[in-house]
């Protein structure tokens, strides 16, 4: 059985892939590995990184929602004919 070797350059890293040596289950294993080892934080982050990049408490309340509502109200008043 003749094996083919293919070379890929990914960010100056040389990766050797042996064609015809894997089966469908190997593909499944590689795809699922990122979900299994993520630690419930997503995007391959550690738990500390996930907690650092979450929504933070805003003491002034829903400031973004209020500002957006006020901007839209001003635009609607300017654009509406009287």
C-alpha positions in Angstrom: 0.0 0.0 0.0 1.5 3.3 -1.1 1.2 6.2 1.3 1.0 9.8 0.2 2.6 12.6 2.2 1.3 16.1 1.8 3.0 19.2 3.3 1.1 22.3 4.4 2.6 25.5 5.7 0.5 27.1 8.5 2.0 30.2 10.0 5.6 29.1 9.3 4.9 25.7 10.9 5.3 22.6 8.7 2.6 20.0 9.1 2.9 16.6 7.7 -0.4 14.9 6.9 -0.4 11.2 6.0 -3.2 10.6 3.6 -5.2 7.4 3.6 -4.1 6.6 7.2 -7.1 8.0 9.1 -10.7 7.0 9.1 -14.0 8.7 9.8 -13.7 8.3 13.6 -10.4 10.2 13.6 -12.0 13.2 12.0 -14.8 13.1 14.6 -12.2 12.9 17.4 -10.3 15.9 16.2 -13.5 18.0 15.7 -14.8 17.1 19.2 -11.6 17.6 21.0 -11.9 21.4 21.1 -15.3 21.0 22.8 -14.2 18.4 25.3 -11.2 20.3 26.6 -12.7 23.8 26.7 -13.6 23.7 30.4 -17.1 25.2 29.8 -15.6 28.6 29.1 -15.7 28.5 25.3 -13.2 29.7 22.7 -10.4 27.6 24.3 -10.2 30.0 27.2 -9.3 29.2 30.8 -11.9 29.8 33.5 -10.0 32.9 34.6 -10.0 34.4 31.1 -13.7 33.6 30.7 -14.5 35.4 33.9 -12.3 38.4 32.9 -14.1 38.8 29.6 -17.7 38.5 30.8 -20.3 41.3 31.3 -19.4 43.5 34.1 -21.7 45.2 36.6 -22.7 48.7 35.5 -23.8 50.8 38.5 -25.6 53.3 36.3 -28.0 50.7 35.1 -28.9 50.1 31.4 -27.0 53.1 30.2 -26.4 51.8 26.7 -30.1 51.0 26.2 -31.1 54.5 27.4 -28.6 56.3 25.2 -29.7 54.4 22.2 -33.3 55.1 22.9 -32.6 58.9 23.3 -30.6 59.0 20.1 -33.4 57.3 18.1 -36.0 59.6 19.6 -33.9 62.7 18.5 -33.5 61.3 15.0 -37.2 60.5 14.7 -38.1 64.0 15.8 -35.7 65.6 13.2 -36.8 63.4 10.3 -40.6 63.4 10.9 -42.5 66.2 9.0 -44.8 68.4 11.1 
